[in-house]
Amino acid sequence: MRIGELAQRAGTSTRTLRYYESRGLLPARRAGNGYRTYDEDDLRLLRQIRTLQDFGFDLEETRPFVDCLRAGHPAGDSCPASLAVYRRKLAELDGLIGRLADVRDQVARQLADAEEAAGAVGEAVAPRCEMTG
């Protein structure tokens, strides 16, 4: 298939495909007429890349998965390098979750302090809403 068809089937743009090609993630095969040619394996590579990017992986983090697929493995995540990327990403996500939990706790404390201060001063009055006509 040609680049336009691959882009359409993968749900991306031809510009993106050219970029992936320049980064070595997508093969740069050319037909005798100079047109880029792709096959179902290339579509599978693209779907793997897009799925990982949807999960928050950056483009370079997808490389081990692409290499694993190119090596003939039926799944791009069955190689040691892919598993290592999964482990690093999971650790990164755990760290983000921990930081978010800390921020949430701080905001909850601030809210509780603000509500307590407002109640002690007697300012816990419902806000007024006026309609103008």
C-alpha positions as CSV (number, residue, x, y, z in Angstrom):
1,M,0.0,0.0,0.0
2,R,1.1,3.6,-0.5
3,I,1.6,6.2,2.2
4,G,-1.8,7.8,1.9
5,E,-3.6,4.5,2.4
6,L,-1.4,3.5,5.3
7,A,-2.0,6.9,7.0
8,Q,-5.7,6.5,6.5
9,R,-5.8,3.0,7.9
10,A,-3.6,3.9,10.8
11,G,-5.6,7.0,11.6
12,T,-2.7,9.4,11.2
13,S,-1.2,11.7,8.7
14,T,1.4,11.2,5.9
15,R,3.5,13.8,7.6
16,T,3.6,11.7,10.8
17,L,4.6,8.6,8.8
18,R,7.4,10.5,7.1
19,Y,8.6,11.6,10.6
20,Y,8.5,8.1,11.9
21,E,10.5,7.0,8.8
22,S,13.1,9.7,9.5
23,R,13.4,8.4,13.1
24,G,13.9,4.9,11.9
25,L,10.7,3.5,13.3
26,L,9.0,2.9,10.0
27,P,10.9,1.2,7.1
28,A,11.7,3.4,4.1
29,R,11.0,1.0,1.2
30,R,10.4,2.4,-2.2
31,A,8.8,0.9,-5.3
32,G,10.5,1.2,-8.7
33,N,8.5,4.4,-9.4
34,G,9.9,6.0,-6.2
35,Y,6.7,5.8,-4.2
36,R,6.9,4.6,-0.6
37,T,5.4,1.1,-0.1
38,Y,4.1,-0.5,3.0
39,D,2.5,-3.7,4.1
40,E,0.3,-5.1,6.9
41,D,3.4,-5.5,9.2
42,D,4.0,-1.7,8.9
43,L,0.4,-1.1,9.9
44,R,0.9,-3.3,12.9
45,L,4.0,-1.3,13.9
46,L,2.0,1.9,13.6
47,R,-0.8,0.6,15.7
48,Q,1.7,-0.5,18.4
49,I,3.3,3.0,18.4
50,R,0.0,4.8,18.6
51,T,-1.3,2.6,21.4
52,L,1.8,3.2,23.4
53,Q,1.6,6.9,22.8
54,D,-2.0,6.9,23.9
55,F,-0.7,5.4,27.2
56,G,1.8,8.3,27.6
57,F,4.9,6.7,26.1
58,D,7.1,9.1,24.2
59,L,8.1,8.2,20.7
60,E,11.6,7.0,21.6
61,E,10.1,4.7,24.3
62,T,8.2,2.9,21.5
63,R,11.4,1.8,19.8
64,P,12.0,-1.4,21.7
65,F,8.4,-2.5,20.9
66,V,8.9,-1.8,17.2
67,D,12.2,-3.6,17.2
68,C,10.6,-6.6,18.9
69,L,7.9,-6.8,16.3
70,R,10.4,-6.4,13.5
71,A,12.4,-9.3,15.0
72,G,9.4,-11.5,14.3
73,H,7.7,-11.6,17.8
74,P,3.9,-11.7,17.5
75,A,3.6,-9.0,20.2
76,G,5.9,-6.0,20.6
77,D,6.0,-6.3,24.3
78,S,7.5,-9.8,24.6
79,C,11.2,-8.8,24.4
80,P,13.4,-7.9,27.4
81,A,13.9,-4.3,26.2
82,S,10.2,-3.8,25.9
83,L,9.6,-5.2,29.4
84,A,12.3,-2.8,30.7
85,V,10.4,0.1,29.2
86,Y,7.2,-1.1,30.8
87,R,8.9,-1.3,34.2
88,R,10.4,2.2,33.8
89,K,7.0,3.7,32.7
90,L,5.2,2.0,35.6
91,A,7.8,3.4,38.1
92,E,7.3,6.8,36.5
93,L,3.5,6.6,36.8
94,D,3.8,5.4,40.4
95,G,5.9,8.5,41.2
96,L,3.3,10.8,39.5
97,I,0.5,9.2,41.4
98,G,2.4,9.7,44.7
99,R,3.0,13.3,43.9
100,L,-0.6,13.9,42.9
101,A,-1.8,12.2,46.2
102,D,0.5,14.6,48.1
103,V,-0.9,17.6,46.3
104,R,-4.4,16.4,46.9
105,D,-3.8,16.1,50.6
106,Q,-2.3,19.6,50.7
107,V,-5.4,21.0,48.9
108,A,-7.7,19.1,51.3
109,R,-5.8,20.5,54.3
110,Q,-6.0,24.1,52.9
111,L,-9.7,23.7,52.3
112,A,-10.4,22.4,55.8
113,D,-8.3,25.3,57.3
114,A,-10.2,27.8,55.1
115,E,-13.6,26.4,56.1
116,E,-12.6,26.4,59.7
117,A,-11.4,30.0,59.6
118,A,-14.5,31.1,57.8
119,G,-16.7,29.3,60.3
120,A,-14.8,30.8,63.3
121,V,-15.3,34.3,62.0
122,G,-19.0,33.7,61.2
123,E,-18.5,34.3,57.5
124,A,-19.9,31.0,56.4
125,V,-22.7,32.7,54.6
126,A,-24.1,31.3,51.4
127,P,-23.0,33.4,48.4
128,R,-25.6,35.7,46.9
129,C,-26.7,35.4,43.3
130,E,-28.5,38.3,41.7
131,M,-30.2,38.1,38.4
132,T,-30.3,41.1,36.3
133,G,-33.0,41.6,33.8
